[in-house]
Amino acid sequence: MVKGKVIALGRRIALAVVTVFIFLTVLSGQAQAFQVISEENVYIPPSKTLEGPYCMVGQNVRVDGTVDGDLVVLASSLLVNGKVLGDLIVLCGETTVNGPIQGDIRLMAGDASIRNRVQGSVTGLSDTLYLEEGGVVGRDLQFAANNFSLYGQVNRHLSATGQNVYIDGNINGNMRLARVSSLKLGEKAHIKGDLEYSSPEQASVASGAVVEGRQKWHPSAPEKTTAFSQYLVVFMSFLGLLLVWLVIKALFPVVWDGLAGEVASAPWKTLVVGVLTFFGLPILGLLLLISIIGVPLALMLGVSYLFLIYLSRIIAGCVIGNIAGRVLGWQDSFHPFWLFLLGLSLVILLTNLPHAGRLFSVFAIWWGMGAVVSFLMARRRPERQETV
C-alpha cells in the first residue's frame, strides 16, 4: 500500500519536474531573444519567413510559412504546414505536423500526428500519437501515449510506455516498451534491432512482420490506472489553466497583475478575506436555497464559488512568477508569460507534494478568493467616491 502511494507520488512529481524542465530548456541559452506572438488565432502565411526563435501563444496556431529558428507553441491546436528550421517545442491540445522539422520535437499534447521528416529526435507525452506513413524520425523516438500507431520510420531507437501500441513501419534500431497494455506488429513492421517489452500478454505479430534482433517479453500484471493516465490528467489540467490565463489576459490585460498585487501587497489581509469568502459563500448559498426566489441566485453563487476555486491556482502561479521575477531579476528580461509559466509549474509541483501539497492547495484557494474579492472591492471604491 505504502509502495503504491510512493510510486503514484513519484509519477505526479515526475510530470511536474518534466514541465519545469521544458520551461527551463526554453529559457536556456538565448531565451531572452524569443519573440512572442500572442493572439487568439495566430497565422503565418506561406510567403512569410520569421527569423530567430519565436514563441506563439493563442487558441489556434497555424504555420504555413517558415520559422528560421526554434519555435515554441502553447495553444489549443497547432497545425504546421511550413518549415521549422530549428526545434519545435509544443504544449497543445491537438498537434498536426505536416511540414519538415530540422531539429527536435518535444511535445505535450492531447492528440499528435507527424506526417513529415523530423531531422532530430521526438520526445512526447500525448493521448494519441501517430507517426504517419510519410513521417520519419531522424534519430530517436521516446514517448508516453495512450494510443500509439507507427506507419513511418524511426532511424534509430524507439522507447515508450502507454496503453495500446501498433507498429506497421520501420525501426532501424532497438524497440523497448515499458508496461504497455497491448502490442501489435502489422504486416509491414520491420524492427532491425532488438524487441524488448513488458505487458500482460505477448505481442500479436502478423505473419509478414520482421524482428531481426532478439525478442524478450517481460510478463506484467494489468494496472487499473496507468502511469500515463495520471500524467494526462495533470497535463490537461495544466493546459486548461494556461488557456484560461491567456483568454482572460487578452480580454482584461491588467486583471492578473491586479490580483497578484493584492496578495503581494497585503498577504495576511487577503488571506483573512479569502477564509471568510471560502466559508461564507456556501452558508449564503444554503440560505438562498430556503426561498424559491433565491434558488437561481444560489446556483449562480455555486458556479461562481467553483470558478473562484479554479482560478486560485492561476492566481498562485501569477504571484509565484512575480516573486521569482523580482528575486532573480527577470522582470525586465522575460515576457510576463514565461514568469507565469514558471509560477504555474511550481504550483503544480507543490500541490502534488504529500501532505504539504494539500495544505498548499488550501492556502492557494484562500489567497485566490481573497485576491478576487479584494480586487473587486478596490475597483468599486472609486466609483462610490465619484458618486458621493
Long-range contacts (C-beta under 8 A, 24 or more apart in sequence): 5-354, 8-230, 9-352, 9-354, 11-227, 11-230, 11-231, 12-230, 12-234, 12-352, 13-349, 13-352, 13-353, 15-125, 15-230, 15-231, 15-234, 15-235, 15-348, 16-234, 16-345, 16-348, 16-349, 16-352, 17-349, 18-125, 19-108, 19-238, 19-345, 19-348, 20-342, 20-345, 20-346, 20-349, 22-89, 22-91, 22-106, 22-108, 23-338, 23-341, 23-342, 23-345, 25-89, 25-106, 26-55, 26-72, 26-89, 26-338, 27-334, 27-338, 31-334, 31-338, 32-333, 32-334, 34-72, 34-335, 36-335, 36-337, 38-246, 38-250, 38-337, 39-250, 40-250, 42-75, 44-82, 46-81, 46-82, 53-86, 55-335, 55-337, 57-246, 57-337, 58-246, 59-243, 59-246, 59-247, 61-92, 63-99, 70-103, 74-242, 74-246, 74-341, 76-243, 78-109, 87-120, 91-239, 91-242, 92-239, 93-239, 95-126, 104-139, 108-235, 108-239, 110-236, 110-239, 114-152, 125-228, 125-231, 125-232, 125-235, 127-232, 131-169, 133-169, 140-173, 144-227, 144-228, 144-231, 145-228, 146-228, 146-229, 146-232, 151-188, 157-193, 161-227, 161-228, 162-226, 162-228, 163-226, 163-228, 167-191, 167-209, 174-213, 179-220, 179-223, 179-226, 179-227, 181-222, 181-226, 185-209, 185-211, 234-348, 234-352, 237-348, 238-344, 238-348, 241-313, 241-314, 241-317, 241-344, 242-341, 242-344, 244-310, 244-311, 244-314, 245-314, 245-317, 245-318, 245-340, 245-344, 255-375, 256-314, 256-315, 256-318, 256-340, 257-318, 258-375, 259-315, 259-318, 259-368, 259-371, 259-372, 259-375, 260-315, 260-318, 260-319, 260-321, 260-322, 260-371, 262-370, 262-371, 262-374, 262-375, 262-378, 263-315, 263-319, 263-367, 263-370, 263-371, 264-319, 264-322, 264-323, 266-374, 267-367, 269-370, 269-374, 270-367, 270-370, 270-371, 270-374, 271-363, 271-366, 271-367, 271-370, 272-370, 273-369, 273-370, 273-373, 273-374, 274-365, 274-366, 274-367, 274-368, 274-369, 274-370, 274-371, 274-373, 275-366, 275-370, 277-308, 277-369, 277-370, 277-373, 278-365, 278-366, 278-369, 281-305, 308-365, 308-368, 308-369, 308-372, 309-365, 309-368, 309-369, 311-368, 311-372, 312-364, 312-365, 312-366, 312-367, 312-368, 312-369, 313-344, 313-347, 313-351, 313-364, 313-368, 314-344, 314-368, 315-364, 315-367, 315-368, 315-371, 315-372, 316-343, 316-347, 316-364, 316-367, 316-368, 317-343, 317-344, 317-346, 317-347, 318-343, 319-343, 319-367, 320-346, 320-347
